[in-house]
Amino acid sequence: MQPFPPLPPHTVWYDTGTNVFRFAARADGQWWVLRLNGFPDHPLYTLFIGGRVVGDLYEPPASWGLDEQQAPLLGAVERAEMLGELAGLGPYGAEVGRPCDGDYCTCQALTDEFAAQVTEKR
């Protein structure tokens, strides 16, 4: 697994309320976002910082302090800002210009419209 940058202290992870870009944190003026991928066809998450891909991971490092069950819900204004930064990046591979189009993968359904749908708090 590749090393990821250290998350600045006191950064709070939020449940985004969506099924694509699942968790987000605002750190040093940039969004850190975990996209939920079509596991097991792809790694569980892809990390984006400031709208740029950093890498794939199967679970967030413990040092990030992400509690998936207790993360507070991200507000609508912040969610819209975060989603705008990641427009077009829902499908795995879109960040490198090769969105997944596998026959048995759900990536094709991960449009911007789908990513913006808010689900109930988990």
C-alpha positions as CSV (number, residue, x, y, z in Angstrom):
1,M,0.0,0.0,0.0
2,Q,1.3,3.4,-0.9
3,P,1.8,6.0,1.9
4,F,-0.8,8.7,2.2
5,P,-0.2,12.2,3.4
6,P,-0.8,12.8,7.1
7,L,-4.2,14.2,7.9
8,P,-3.8,17.6,9.7
9,P,-4.7,17.4,13.4
10,H,-8.3,18.0,14.5
11,T,-9.7,17.3,11.1
12,V,-13.2,15.9,11.2
13,W,-14.5,13.4,8.7
14,Y,-18.1,13.7,7.6
15,D,-20.6,11.3,6.2
16,T,-21.5,13.0,2.9
17,G,-25.0,11.4,2.7
18,T,-24.2,10.0,-0.7
19,N,-23.4,6.5,-2.0
20,V,-20.5,7.5,-4.2
21,F,-18.3,10.0,-2.4
22,R,-18.9,8.6,1.0
23,F,-16.7,10.5,3.4
24,A,-15.2,14.0,3.2
25,A,-13.0,16.2,5.4
26,R,-12.0,19.8,5.0
27,A,-8.2,20.1,5.8
28,D,-6.0,23.1,5.1
29,G,-8.6,24.5,2.8
30,Q,-8.9,21.4,0.6
31,W,-11.5,18.6,0.5
32,W,-10.2,15.1,1.3
33,V,-12.8,12.8,-0.2
34,L,-13.1,9.0,-0.1
35,R,-15.0,7.6,-3.1
36,L,-16.6,4.3,-2.5
37,N,-15.7,1.9,-5.3
38,G,-17.3,-1.2,-6.7
39,F,-15.6,-3.7,-4.3
40,P,-14.3,-6.4,-4.9
41,D,-13.8,-5.4,-8.6
42,H,-11.9,-2.3,-7.4
43,P,-10.2,-1.2,-4.2
44,L,-12.8,-0.2,-1.6
45,Y,-11.9,3.5,-1.7
46,T,-10.1,6.1,-3.8
47,L,-8.7,9.2,-2.0
48,F,-9.0,12.6,-3.6
49,I,-7.4,15.7,-2.2
50,G,-8.4,19.0,-3.7
51,G,-10.1,17.2,-6.6
52,R,-7.0,15.2,-7.5
53,V,-6.6,11.5,-7.1
54,V,-4.0,10.5,-4.5
55,G,-4.5,6.7,-4.6
56,D,-6.6,3.7,-3.8
57,L,-7.0,2.0,-0.4
58,Y,-8.9,-0.8,1.2
59,E,-9.4,0.9,4.5
60,P,-8.5,4.4,5.8
61,P,-5.4,4.5,8.0
62,A,-6.3,4.4,11.7
63,S,-4.4,7.7,12.2
64,W,-7.1,9.5,10.2
65,G,-9.6,8.8,12.9
66,L,-12.5,8.1,10.5
67,D,-15.3,6.4,12.4
68,E,-17.7,5.4,9.6
69,Q,-20.6,4.7,12.0
70,Q,-20.3,8.0,14.0
71,A,-19.3,10.5,11.3
72,P,-21.6,13.6,11.4
73,L,-23.6,14.4,8.3
74,L,-22.1,16.9,5.9
75,G,-24.2,20.0,5.3
76,A,-25.9,20.6,2.0
77,V,-23.8,23.6,1.0
78,E,-20.6,21.8,1.8
79,R,-21.8,18.7,0.0
80,A,-22.6,20.7,-3.2
81,E,-19.1,22.3,-3.0
82,M,-17.4,19.0,-2.6
83,L,-19.4,17.3,-5.3
84,G,-18.7,20.1,-7.7
85,E,-15.0,19.6,-7.2
86,L,-15.4,15.9,-8.2
87,A,-17.7,16.2,-11.1
88,G,-17.2,13.4,-13.6
89,L,-15.2,11.3,-11.2
90,G,-17.8,8.9,-10.0
91,P,-16.8,5.8,-11.9
92,Y,-13.5,4.0,-10.9
93,G,-10.8,5.0,-13.3
94,A,-12.4,8.3,-14.4
95,E,-9.7,10.2,-12.6
96,V,-7.1,8.8,-15.1
97,G,-9.4,9.2,-18.2
98,R,-10.4,5.5,-18.3
99,P,-13.7,5.1,-16.5
100,C,-14.6,1.5,-15.8
101,D,-17.1,0.0,-18.2
102,G,-16.9,-3.6,-17.1
103,D,-19.9,-5.9,-17.9
104,Y,-20.3,-6.9,-14.2
105,C,-19.4,-3.6,-12.5
106,T,-21.8,-0.9,-11.4
107,C,-19.4,2.0,-12.3
108,Q,-21.5,3.0,-15.3
109,A,-24.3,4.1,-13.0
110,L,-22.1,6.4,-11.0
111,T,-23.0,9.6,-12.8
112,D,-22.9,13.1,-11.3
113,E,-26.7,12.9,-10.9
114,F,-26.4,9.6,-9.0
115,A,-23.6,10.9,-6.9
116,A,-25.6,13.9,-5.8
117,Q,-28.5,11.8,-4.5
118,V,-28.7,12.1,-0.7
119,T,-29.5,8.9,1.2
120,E,-30.7,8.5,4.7
121,K,-28.2,8.8,7.5
122,R,-26.7,5.4,8.2
